[in-house]
Amino acid sequence: MSLQAAAYVVVQPSFSEPEILLQNTQPSGFVHTLADGQLRQRLGEEDLLVYMRQLQLRTKIAAGQASSNELPGVDIVAGYISTQTYRFQVRADWNHHDVNAAAGWGFSLTEAYSLGCRQAHFQLCRDASLKGMQPQNGEGLLNGPTITNQNLPPDPYDQDTFSTYDNGAAAFVFSQIVGEIKTRTLQLGIGKKFTVIGPQRDLVLFEYNVVQLVQFQREGAGTDSTAGTFKNILMKNGDEVIWTYDDTLIGAGQGGNDAIVFVMPELTKPGPPGGSTVNTNEFAKMLPGSNVNVTQYCDMAAPREIISPLAGGATDFLTEWRNSPGWAVRGEAVTVLSGAYSS
């Protein structure tokens, strides 16, 4: 925690650009992996855990032309799942000399520290969401105990790295992953929103390319990129894709390889086709039921800022925020695709 704003000398006559050249940091798309595309603001300031109730149903029934004397029953099992929460804190201290030094460089020290502290919170929130605070406890999207981990399979030319993969084959691998997620979550026939998040260096390979022409016609050949072909396939099935980036997924996959994560953040409770009154998913009408697949909790929309005076005319600036890790309550809605990147 320091301000480095030394005195400087300029030559006159000269022109000083009023705008400041700021450091640019990658904005992560991790929030799009969460239900509703945002953190759930439901925690109290001192809540240490989040609990979610579960109901499991097992049906037994008797059938016969005559009535039975002994009848089986329906088994309903209630249970709890939980995740811990963590208080994030960061602070800054300054005095009037620091404020004057910053003013000499043409910026507000108070605003700079406020934005810097918020960025620190948001970056740790991203890390907690994707990797968890205690990964060994199954925290974070990448560590959910029931998620699917998959290695990039060899393409038709026996290539198995993101850098060398056949463009058309990659689109079909991505589409197959989405189809498998919809199958595991019983969402086939229902248009859903999917998020694909991965390192820039991997995803750019599938955006700025063209599916190659081969001896047979294939989707997107000669006209579309891998990402475009993938999105078109999903669009024809009523699905939507959010394609986004996070470079902290470099080396986060199986065996230290890069990870591209496919997530369906929310569930739709499927009803019987054609509006039939006979519904083999009748129990899903139970209220209150949750449609969440992946979520993360916080106690307020943004970190709290606490400003206090210090001795000698200084100011203490404390920010704090309580968050849970990313929580894949339905891990079957998440697939982590691991693959090597070769430069």
Summary of the structure (lengths in Angstrom):
residues: 343
radius of gyration: 25.9
end to end distance: 36.6
largest distance: 105.3
contacts: 983
relative contact order: 0.21
helix: 29%
strand: 24%
